[in-house]
Amino acid sequence: MKQDNTEPIIQVGILTASQISFVLNGNFISTNNCLYTGKRLAVHRKGKILFNGDLLDELSFEPTSANCSFDLNDVVIGIDFHWQRKENQRFKGSLKMIVDGDKLTVINEIKVEDYLTSVISSEMSANASDELLKAHAVISRSWLLCPLQSQEARTKNQDEKNGTERKTNYKLPTTNYLIKWYERDAHTHFDVCADDHCQRYQGITRASTQSVEKAIEATRGEVLMFENKICDARYSKSCGGISETFENCWAPEHYPYLTKVIDNSTKPKGFELDLTLEENAVKWIRQSPEAFCNTTDKRVLSQVLNNYDQETTDFYRWKVEYRQAELAEIIHRRSGIDFGEIVDLIPVKRGESGRLIELKIIGTKKTIIVGKELEIRKWLSDSHLYSSAFVIDKSEIIDNIPQHFTLSGAGWGHGVGLCQIGAAVMGEIGYLYNQILLHYFTGAELKRIY
């Protein structure tokens, strides 16, 4: 992150490929002080960047005016998720290319507030309510600036993050453990990536609106803070009725503002809400309790869900069914481990939202306890399960081996922090953006830092 007066400039990783096809819309000044415009191509060649006949270690293009933009072809979005696809995208700011192994990585240098204008339009619809837009502007700004507020914060506990594999502090005699999580600290060449791993940033491809620009300006420099530090403000599509705690999804660090929140104005009746207990979680997941995010209102959902997100309709409560051979093949392919036939899937540990933190997979060849939530979702789906808040039903038992599995689940995403669909409903029924934020982030406060 670089500083421009008081507003930071950040580096966003957009695309990694062996060759980069791009279009400069307007005049750009290159690394060697030449002026370029129009269609261009850069290719990885012998550990260098081949561009315009020259082999370079690094290549950058600075716009000559604020009206300039650049296009990138075949940008992959939704990587490894069920909506993965390629798009041609357009960006403001500077274009930079570096050698990254045997490929090239494209980096966009852009001011924070310009970046946020795109994020708000990429993460959800630019036509969302004013209060939701302002809430998400604060969330996205806080999430972005939290790890960049000091070099110490960026390097702290590096060995504990970055998808580090850790064994739990207990063992069973015949059972292996694989506990894994993923963090954005894995990025070493830029501050954040442009996909769901960080925040969706699709340049000016997604049509912005005057409402988005007003929301960014109205909250300019405003972040969530807790004990004089910028909050690590996480968010997901749907919490499923109760939000999850940070440490159950990522590193074993407790943040008081990222804890269990009932996504409703009142406690749902008829439920025991300690969802770490299996019997309570089963009842919660199998039913459809009232919650802000329990909505089928297409007009409200369209505020949060872009066109490809709207392909997903069963997010609050959902089901996935597998035949034995299909499930065994998916787990083998996605985990790289041959379990043989799948004998059982047993919940071991659940979080505050009922999400599985540890799941025992018993096969005829292998038994492993896997976690955390994203790794479980990855192993049990061709892309990712909507969430790890699910219960398992087995049927058609032949020689003690089920031939059919049904996973009944709740929510979409990790469920930590702000629930986007819940926040959309709150905005629609009259909550102000600060009320929405303080509902999801316990004990936090709003503060302008520039």
C-alpha positions as CSV (number, residue, x, y, z in Angstrom):
1,M,0.0,0.0,0.0
2,K,1.3,3.5,-0.9
3,Q,0.1,6.8,0.5
4,D,-1.3,9.6,-1.7
5,N,-1.8,12.6,0.6
6,T,-4.2,11.1,3.1
7,E,-6.0,8.5,0.9
8,P,-4.1,5.3,0.4
9,I,-3.2,3.7,-2.9
10,I,-3.4,-0.1,-3.0
11,Q,-2.2,-2.9,-5.3
12,V,-4.8,-5.4,-6.5
13,G,-3.8,-8.6,-8.2
14,I,-6.2,-9.2,-11.1
15,L,-5.0,-12.0,-13.3
16,T,-2.2,-14.6,-13.6
17,A,-1.5,-16.2,-17.0
18,S,1.3,-17.1,-19.4
19,Q,0.3,-14.3,-21.7
20,I,-1.8,-11.1,-21.1
21,S,-4.0,-9.6,-23.8
22,F,-5.0,-6.1,-22.9
23,V,-6.3,-2.8,-24.4
24,L,-5.2,0.6,-23.4
25,N,-8.1,3.0,-23.7
26,G,-6.3,6.4,-23.9
27,N,-2.7,7.3,-23.7
28,F,-0.5,5.5,-21.1
29,I,3.2,6.0,-20.3
30,S,5.2,2.8,-20.0
31,T,8.2,1.8,-17.8
32,N,10.6,3.0,-20.5
33,N,8.8,6.3,-20.8
34,C,7.1,5.5,-24.1
35,L,3.5,6.4,-25.0
36,Y,1.2,3.5,-25.8
37,T,-2.5,3.1,-26.6
38,G,-4.7,0.4,-28.2
39,K,-4.5,-3.4,-28.2
40,R,-1.3,-4.9,-26.7
41,L,0.1,-8.3,-25.8
42,A,2.7,-9.3,-23.1
43,V,4.1,-12.9,-22.9
44,H,6.1,-14.8,-20.4
45,R,9.5,-15.7,-22.0
46,K,12.5,-17.2,-20.2
47,G,11.7,-15.6,-16.8
48,K,11.1,-12.2,-18.4
49,I,8.2,-10.2,-19.8
50,L,8.3,-10.1,-23.6
51,F,6.6,-6.8,-24.7
52,N,7.0,-5.0,-28.0
53,G,10.2,-7.0,-28.8
54,D,11.9,-6.3,-25.5
55,L,12.5,-8.6,-22.5
56,L,11.7,-6.9,-19.3
57,D,11.8,-7.7,-15.5
58,E,8.7,-5.5,-14.9
59,L,6.3,-3.6,-17.0
60,S,4.0,-0.8,-16.0
61,F,1.6,1.7,-17.6
62,E,0.6,5.0,-16.0
63,P,-2.5,6.8,-17.4
64,T,-2.0,10.3,-18.7
65,S,-5.5,11.4,-17.6
66,A,-8.3,10.4,-15.3
67,N,-10.4,9.4,-18.4
68,C,-8.0,6.6,-19.3
69,S,-8.8,3.0,-18.6
70,F,-7.5,-0.5,-19.6
71,D,-9.2,-3.7,-20.6
72,L,-8.1,-7.2,-19.6
73,N,-9.3,-10.3,-21.5
74,D,-10.3,-13.6,-20.0
75,V,-10.2,-12.6,-16.3
76,V,-11.3,-15.7,-14.2
77,I,-13.9,-14.9,-11.5
78,G,-15.4,-17.1,-8.9
79,I,-12.3,-19.3,-8.9
80,D,-13.2,-22.9,-7.7
81,F,-16.8,-21.9,-6.9
82,H,-19.9,-23.0,-8.7
83,W,-20.2,-19.8,-10.6
84,Q,-16.6,-19.8,-12.0
85,R,-16.3,-18.2,-15.4
86,K,-14.2,-15.8,-17.5
87,E,-15.0,-12.2,-18.2
88,N,-13.4,-9.3,-20.1
89,Q,-13.0,-6.4,-17.6
90,R,-12.2,-2.7,-17.6
91,F,-10.2,-0.9,-14.9
92,K,-9.1,2.6,-13.9
93,G,-5.7,3.4,-12.4
94,S,-2.3,2.1,-13.3
95,L,-1.5,-1.3,-14.9
96,K,1.6,-3.2,-13.7
97,M,2.9,-6.6,-14.7
98,I,5.4,-8.8,-12.9
99,V,7.0,-12.2,-13.5
100,D,5.4,-14.7,-11.1
101,G,7.1,-18.1,-11.5
102,D,6.4,-19.3,-15.1
103,K,3.6,-16.8,-15.6
104,L,2.8,-13.1,-15.5
105,T,0.7,-11.4,-12.9
106,V,-1.3,-8.2,-13.6
107,I,-1.6,-5.7,-10.8
108,N,-3.9,-2.7,-10.7
109,E,-2.7,0.3,-8.6
110,I,-5.7,2.4,-7.6
111,K,-6.9,4.8,-4.9
112,V,-8.9,3.2,-2.0
113,E,-12.2,5.1,-2.7
114,D,-12.1,4.3,-6.4
115,Y,-11.4,0.6,-5.6
116,L,-14.4,0.6,-3.2
117,T,-16.7,2.0,-5.9
118,S,-16.0,-1.1,-7.9
119,V,-16.1,-3.5,-5.0
120,I,-19.6,-2.3,-4.0
121,S,-20.9,-2.8,-7.5
122,S,-19.1,-6.2,-7.9
123,E,-19.9,-7.8,-4.5
124,M,-23.6,-6.9,-4.9
125,S,-25.9,-4.9,-7.1
126,A,-25.2,-1.2,-7.7
127,N,-29.0,-0.7,-7.3
128,A,-29.1,-1.7,-3.6
129,S,-30.7,0.6,-1.0
130,D,-28.7,3.6,0.2
131,E,-28.3,2.3,3.7
132,L,-27.0,-1.1,2.5
133,L,-24.6,0.6,0.1
134,K,-23.2,2.8,2.9
135,A,-22.9,-0.2,5.2
136,H,-21.0,-2.2,2.7
137,A,-18.7,0.7,1.8
138,V,-17.7,0.8,5.5
139,I,-17.3,-2.9,5.7
140,S,-15.2,-3.2,2.5
141,R,-13.0,-0.3,3.5
142,S,-12.4,-1.7,7.0
143,W,-11.7,-5.2,5.7
144,L,-9.2,-3.7,3.2
145,L,-7.3,-1.4,5.5
146,C,-7.3,-3.6,8.6
147,P,-4.2,-5.7,7.7
148,L,-2.5,-2.8,6.0
149,Q,-2.6,-0.4,9.0
150,S,0.9,-1.5,10.0
151,Q,3.7,-3.7,8.7
152,E,3.6,-5.6,12.0
153,A,0.0,-6.5,11.4
154,R,0.8,-7.8,7.9
155,T,3.5,-10.2,9.2
156,K,2.1,-11.2,12.5
157,N,1.5,-14.9,12.9
158,Q,2.6,-15.6,9.3
159,D,3.3,-19.2,10.2
160,E,-0.2,-19.7,11.6
161,K,-2.0,-18.4,8.6
162,N,-1.7,-18.8,4.8
163,G,-3.6,-22.1,4.8
164,T,-1.1,-23.7,7.3
165,E,-1.9,-27.3,8.0
166,R,-2.0,-27.9,11.8
167,K,-2.8,-31.0,13.9
168,T,-5.2,-30.5,16.8
169,N,-3.8,-30.8,20.3
170,Y,-5.4,-34.2,20.7
171,K,-5.4,-37.5,18.7
172,L,-7.4,-40.7,18.5
173,P,-5.3,-43.8,18.1
174,T,-6.4,-44.7,14.5
175,T,-7.6,-41.3,13.2
176,N,-5.6,-38.7,11.3
177,Y,-6.3,-34.9,11.4
178,L,-6.1,-32.3,8.7
179,I,-7.1,-28.9,9.9
180,K,-6.6,-26.2,7.4
181,W,-7.7,-22.6,6.7
182,Y,-7.0,-19.9,4.1
183,E,-6.1,-16.3,4.5
184,R,-5.4,-13.4,2.2
185,D,-1.9,-13.0,3.7
186,A,-0.9,-15.6,1.0
187,H,-0.5,-12.7,-1.4
188,T,3.1,-11.6,-1.5
189,H,3.1,-9.4,-4.6
190,F,0.1,-7.2,-4.0
191,D,-2.2,-6.1,-1.2
192,V,-5.4,-8.0,-2.2
193,C,-6.7,-10.2,-5.0
194,A,-9.7,-9.3,-7.1
195,D,-11.8,-12.5,-6.5
196,D,-13.9,-14.0,-3.8
197,H,-10.8,-15.1,-1.9
198,C,-10.5,-11.4,-0.9
199,Q,-13.2,-9.0,-2.2
200,R,-14.8,-9.1,-5.6
201,Y,-13.2,-6.3,-7.6
202,Q,-14.1,-6.2,-11.2
203,G,-13.0,-2.7,-12.1
204,I,-15.6,-0.6,-13.9
205,T,-17.0,-3.7,-15.6
206,R,-20.0,-3.7,-13.3
207,A,-22.2,-0.7,-13.9
208,S,-21.9,1.7,-11.0
209,T,-24.6,4.2,-10.1
210,Q,-24.9,7.6,-8.7
211,S,-26.1,5.9,-5.5
212,V,-22.9,3.9,-5.1
213,E,-20.8,7.0,-5.6
214,K,-22.9,8.9,-3.1
215,A,-22.5,6.0,-0.6
216,I,-18.7,6.0,-1.0
217,E,-18.5,9.8,-0.6
218,A,-20.9,9.8,2.4
219,T,-18.7,7.3,4.2
220,R,-15.4,8.5,2.9
221,G,-12.6,7.4,5.2
222,E,-15.0,5.8,7.6
223,V,-14.2,2.4,9.2
224,L,-15.3,0.1,12.0
225,M,-13.0,0.2,14.9
226,F,-12.5,-1.8,18.1
227,E,-10.1,-0.6,20.8
228,N,-8.6,1.9,18.5
229,K,-7.8,-0.6,15.8
230,I,-9.5,-1.1,12.4
231,C,-11.8,-4.1,12.5
232,D,-11.2,-7.1,10.3
233,A,-14.7,-6.7,9.0
234,R,-15.7,-10.0,7.4
235,Y,-18.9,-10.7,5.5
236,S,-20.7,-13.4,3.6
237,K,-23.9,-13.9,1.6
238,S,-26.1,-15.5,4.2
239,C,-25.3,-16.5,7.8
240,G,-28.3,-18.9,7.8
241,G,-29.9,-17.2,10.9
242,I,-26.9,-17.0,13.2
243,S,-23.4,-15.6,12.5
244,E,-20.2,-17.6,13.1
245,T,-17.1,-16.6,15.2
246,F,-13.8,-15.7,13.5
247,E,-11.7,-18.4,15.1
248,N,-13.9,-21.2,13.9
249,C,-13.2,-20.3,10.3
250,W,-9.6,-18.9,10.3
251,A,-6.7,-18.6,12.6
252,P,-7.2,-19.3,16.4
253,E,-7.6,-15.6,17.3
254,H,-10.6,-14.2,19.1
255,Y,-12.1,-10.9,18.0
256,P,-14.9,-9.7,20.3
257,Y,-16.6,-8.0,17.4
258,L,-16.8,-11.2,15.3
259,T,-18.9,-13.4,17.5
260,K,-22.3,-15.1,17.5
261,V,-25.1,-12.8,16.4
262,I,-28.7,-13.8,16.1
263,D,-29.8,-12.4,12.7
264,N,-33.2,-11.2,13.9
265,S,-34.6,-8.4,16.0
266,T,-35.8,-11.1,18.5
267,K,-34.7,-14.5,19.5
268,P,-36.5,-17.2,17.4
269,K,-39.0,-19.1,19.5
270,G,-38.8,-22.9,20.0
271,F,-35.0,-23.3,19.5
272,E,-32.1,-23.8,21.9
273,L,-29.5,-21.6,20.3
274,D,-26.3,-23.3,21.6
275,L,-25.6,-24.7,18.1
276,T,-22.3,-26.3,19.2
277,L,-24.5,-29.1,20.5
278,E,-25.5,-31.5,17.8
279,E,-29.1,-31.9,18.7
280,N,-29.7,-28.2,18.7
281,A,-27.8,-27.7,15.4
282,V,-29.8,-30.5,13.8
283,K,-33.2,-28.9,14.8
284,W,-32.0,-25.5,13.7
285,I,-30.7,-26.6,10.3
286,R,-33.7,-28.9,9.5
287,Q,-36.2,-26.1,10.1
288,S,-36.4,-22.6,8.7
289,P,-36.5,-20.1,11.6
290,E,-37.3,-16.4,11.1
291,A,-34.2,-14.3,10.3
292,F,-33.4,-11.2,8.4
293,C,-31.7,-13.3,5.8
294,N,-34.6,-15.7,5.5
295,T,-36.2,-14.1,2.5
296,T,-37.4,-15.0,-1.0
297,D,-38.1,-11.4,-2.0
298,K,-36.5,-11.2,-5.4
299,R,-36.5,-7.4,-5.3
300,V,-34.5,-7.4,-2.1
301,L,-32.2,-10.3,-3.2
302,S,-31.4,-8.4,-6.4
303,Q,-29.8,-5.7,-4.3
304,V,-27.2,-8.2,-3.1
305,L,-27.0,-10.8,-5.9
306,N,-25.4,-10.0,-9.2
307,N,-26.7,-11.8,-12.3
308,Y,-24.6,-15.0,-11.8
309,D,-25.3,-15.0,-8.0
310,Q,-29.0,-15.0,-8.7
311,E,-28.5,-18.4,-10.2
312,T,-28.4,-19.5,-6.6
313,T,-31.9,-19.5,-5.1
314,D,-31.8,-22.0,-2.2
315,F,-29.2,-20.4,0.0
316,Y,-31.1,-20.1,3.4
317,R,-31.9,-23.8,3.5
318,W,-30.6,-26.2,0.9
319,K,-30.0,-29.9,0.0
320,V,-27.4,-31.8,-1.9
321,E,-27.8,-35.5,-2.7
322,Y,-25.0,-38.0,-3.7
323,R,-24.9,-41.6,-4.7
324,Q,-22.1,-43.6,-3.1
325,A,-19.8,-43.7,-6.2
326,E,-20.3,-40.0,-6.9
327,L,-19.4,-38.9,-3.3
328,A,-16.4,-41.2,-3.1
329,E,-15.1,-39.9,-6.4
330,I,-15.6,-36.2,-5.4
331,I,-13.9,-36.6,-2.0
332,H,-11.0,-38.5,-3.7
333,R,-10.5,-35.9,-6.4
334,R,-10.9,-32.9,-4.2
335,S,-8.9,-34.1,-1.2
336,G,-6.3,-36.1,-3.1
337,I,-6.9,-39.0,-0.7
338,D,-8.4,-42.3,-1.6
339,F,-10.9,-43.2,1.2
340,G,-12.4,-46.1,-0.7
341,E,-16.1,-46.3,-0.3
342,I,-17.6,-43.7,2.1
343,V,-19.0,-45.5,5.2
344,D,-19.9,-42.4,7.2
345,L,-19.7,-38.6,7.7
346,I,-19.7,-37.8,11.4
347,P,-19.9,-34.2,12.8
348,V,-17.0,-33.8,15.4
349,K,-17.1,-30.1,16.2
350,R,-19.6,-27.4,15.3
351,G,-19.3,-23.6,15.6
352,E,-21.7,-21.1,17.1
353,S,-23.8,-21.0,13.9
354,G,-24.0,-24.8,13.6
355,R,-21.2,-24.8,10.9
356,L,-19.0,-27.8,11.0
357,I,-15.5,-27.0,12.1
358,E,-14.4,-30.6,12.1
359,L,-15.9,-33.5,10.2
360,K,-14.9,-37.2,10.4
361,I,-14.9,-39.0,7.1
362,I,-14.8,-42.7,7.5
363,G,-14.0,-44.8,4.4
364,T,-13.2,-48.4,3.8
365,K,-9.6,-47.5,3.2
366,K,-9.0,-44.3,5.3
367,T,-10.4,-42.3,8.1
368,I,-9.6,-38.6,8.6
369,I,-11.0,-35.7,10.6
370,V,-11.0,-32.6,8.3
371,G,-11.4,-28.9,9.0
372,K,-11.9,-26.0,9.0
373,E,-15.2,-25.0,7.4
374,L,-13.9,-24.1,3.9
375,E,-11.8,-27.3,3.6
376,I,-15.0,-29.3,4.5
377,R,-17.0,-27.4,1.8
378,K,-14.2,-28.0,-0.7
379,W,-13.9,-31.8,-0.1
380,L,-17.6,-32.5,-0.4
381,S,-18.4,-30.7,-3.6
382,D,-17.2,-30.2,-7.2
383,S,-16.9,-26.5,-6.4
384,H,-17.7,-25.7,-2.7
385,L,-20.8,-26.5,-0.7
386,Y,-22.8,-23.4,0.1
387,S,-21.7,-23.7,3.7
388,S,-20.5,-26.2,6.3
389,A,-23.7,-25.9,8.4
390,F,-25.3,-29.2,7.3
391,V,-26.6,-32.4,8.7
392,I,-26.2,-35.9,7.1
393,D,-28.7,-38.5,6.2
394,K,-27.7,-42.0,4.9
395,S,-30.0,-44.5,3.2
396,E,-29.9,-47.7,1.1
397,I,-27.5,-49.4,3.4
398,I,-25.8,-52.5,1.8
399,D,-23.3,-54.5,3.7
400,N,-23.0,-51.5,6.2
401,I,-22.2,-49.1,3.4
402,P,-24.7,-46.3,2.5
403,Q,-25.5,-46.0,-1.2
404,H,-27.1,-42.6,-0.8
405,F,-26.2,-39.5,1.2
406,T,-28.3,-36.3,1.7
407,L,-26.7,-33.2,3.1
408,S,-29.3,-30.7,4.4
409,G,-27.7,-27.3,5.0
410,A,-28.1,-23.7,6.1
411,G,-26.6,-20.4,4.8
412,W,-24.2,-19.4,2.0
413,G,-20.6,-18.7,2.9
414,H,-18.5,-18.7,6.2
415,G,-21.2,-16.7,8.1
416,V,-18.7,-14.4,9.9
417,G,-19.5,-10.7,10.4
418,L,-22.0,-9.0,8.2
419,C,-24.7,-11.1,6.5
420,Q,-25.2,-9.4,3.1
421,I,-28.8,-10.7,2.5
422,G,-29.7,-10.0,6.1
423,A,-28.3,-6.5,5.8
424,A,-30.3,-5.9,2.6
425,V,-33.5,-6.8,4.4
426,M,-32.6,-4.5,7.4
427,G,-32.0,-1.6,5.0
428,E,-35.3,-2.3,3.2
429,I,-37.3,-2.2,6.5
430,G,-35.8,1.0,7.7
431,Y,-32.6,0.4,9.6
432,L,-29.8,3.0,9.1
433,Y,-26.4,1.9,7.9
434,N,-24.8,2.4,11.3
435,Q,-27.5,0.3,13.0
436,I,-26.9,-2.4,10.4
437,L,-23.2,-2.4,11.1
438,L,-23.5,-2.4,14.9
439,H,-26.0,-5.2,14.7
440,Y,-23.4,-7.5,13.1
441,F,-20.2,-6.2,14.8
442,T,-20.6,-6.4,18.5
443,G,-19.0,-3.5,20.5
444,A,-17.5,-1.9,17.4
445,E,-17.7,1.9,16.7
446,L,-17.6,4.0,13.5
447,K,-14.7,6.4,12.9
448,R,-13.3,8.5,10.1
449,I,-9.5,8.0,9.6
450,Y,-9.0,10.3,6.6
